[in-house]
Amino acid sequence: MNRTALRCHVLENAAIAAVLLFASANTWSQEATSQPASAATQPAPAIATTQPAPQTEPSEKPLSLEPILVNAEKRRQAVQDVPQSISVITAQALRDGGVSEILDASMYAPNVNIAHFNNRRLSFPYFRGVGSGENAPAVTTNYDGVPQLSFRTTNLEFLDIHDIEFIRGPQGTLYGRNSMGGVINIYSNPPTNKFSFDSSTTVGNYNYFDERAAANFPIVTDHLALRIAGGYSTRDGYTKNDLTGHDVDSKEASFGKLQLWFAPNDQFDMTLRLNAERDRDGDYPLGDLAAIRSRPWHVSHGFEGNSLRDVGAASLTMNYYTEYATFTSISGYTYWRSQDLTGLDYTPYDLIRRQNRENENDFSQEFLLASPKDRPLALNDNVKLAWLVGAFGFVSDYGQDAVNNLSPALQQPVSQVGSLAAINQRGIGIFGQATLTLYDKLDLIAGARFDAERDHAVLGSFTEYGPNPSLIPSKTFNNYSTQWGLAYHWTPDLMTYATAAQGYKAGGFNASPLAPQFSYAPDSNWTYEAGVKSTWFKNRLALNACYFYTDWRNMQLDNLLPDGSAYINNAGKTHSQGVEFEANARPTDNLELFAGVAYLQSQFDTTIPALGINHGNDLPFAPNIDWNVGGEYSMKLCKSAQAYLRVEEFGSGRYFYDATNLASQGAYAMTNFRLGIRGRHWNVEGWVENAFEAHTVPLAIPYDRSFAPSGYVGESGIPRLYGVTLRVDF
């Protein structure tokens, strides 16, 4: 063995031993100290994630871009052949970027903004300015084909994820209600015929610790396989309470996933998935917006609370393949419950405490009948048809029990104000879509869907003296939506397209008894899009671009109430338009580059004095420009090991926090660095996020000036974070 080979051999074995020793030591340490954390010291989620084992020679990446397949149209297609604006974050990209949650992933997608609190159950996706806060989302998140009917389970820890699809624009035909802004599809790594194991361990500042692992067990080759994954993540808070010296926004999470795949023959397969997550977080680090900006990551709270969330999910996917069609059934169940205890005045005086308990049970069932797997129906030599019809049904039961306890210093006639809500939703949808391909060049696309929904609610309130009268409303919502498009494949590497798609969001009921109205009406939009998708230089460069125009009617708008809860009403007509551009390149075998940029112009087309909306105001969380750019350069150290440097920058133009446009987050940019060494079965890297510590306030809400002199409360974004990640896989 020559000296170079000997160095590689020693380096590889030393790294694997270090990873295993480090992981076992930290696991023992966590178990030995796993007492429940106090509200002031609770920890939080991660920055690194796992993914499929890398290729045999990780230092030898192909010179061309790897093909990417998506399920955007509920059939497997190359992303470059789908006439829609889609950003795909692959398993390799998740690993290379250290992505562990949906907020991190969204930064790689133009015109995608996740409005988020530190509390992980409050994450609100906005695509091209279309989104919503409380109640049902306007951008639906699907985990392994199961829609999340509540925004409260949008943000779950990424564990053993294969890829993420950000599909922009209305997806009403195939995905139904609440996808008028777009869809986020998240897919797990499937069980396979090969035994594998991968693990990542990360430590960083703020006592950050994260451990994730996944193992695949082939039980009967080609017939039965099991995949198990689990993780634990914790950190101290970023924000200090100057009154107590405690950090208030700590985080902690435990999470797991089990997948069982069974295929008795070539015609049938089924996958059972079980997921669970347990979050134990600290309090909201909210403070007066002006004070937060003058002293980031500092608050003065007279009361320190906490936020708890438990999520459980199960799904069963079954496929039956025939020569003429494929039948798919996706059954999903999601349960979540949360409990928040927080001070609502965000001052040193402990004037209002709020305890909010919520829970929801969701069941969904989808049946799909589609053209045969991986091939359309050939009508003749020059005409092919890809088709799909389906039916979807759901049941959702939501409950809330919230109470505000008021200090005598407020001199209110009551010391306790509470609300109770139970909202039950039942819905069905019938849909179909077809793509007619002529001469392997021209695709003609048409789709339609009908949705019907029945909502029933019991809405009540109480004080310490007893309950107040309840409202028991019921409403029915029906909608018919369509989608049209055409695409022309000039060459195998160049496609242009134009589409028109309709999105729809059902109406509903406001849970708070203080809302000026107990219900709100449906809203809808039409989006017109034209784009080009292309690859160049023997698939070393991919360039995609599009223009879109969205006409949004009867917009559902979030508003804040004095008790800290939100309600929705309808705010008339808006429109937005813009362009999106994405590029990925591998100019050499040791250099990868990516970039994305979006320009957005949005505005309200009506004036509503009661809501503080003027004609021409921008939509909330709709920056006029956002971008991402980065690259990774690698260098061989020896045959089986390489060093690499990854640099990324994510930026955003100014955006407003609400429809009044009275407060905003200014333009900013964040820069990340990763430096490491990788071998065949191991990886060691150091990383820095927000290296130059740009201070942001990602989300702020209007608030009573008695408690917030600026008229808004907000919380600081991430500070500078740094750490080390060790990975092993085989």
Summary of the structure (lengths in Angstrom):
residues: 730
radius of gyration: 25.5
end to end distance: 23.6
largest distance: 85.7
contacts: 2684
relative contact order: 0.14
helix: 9%
strand: 56%
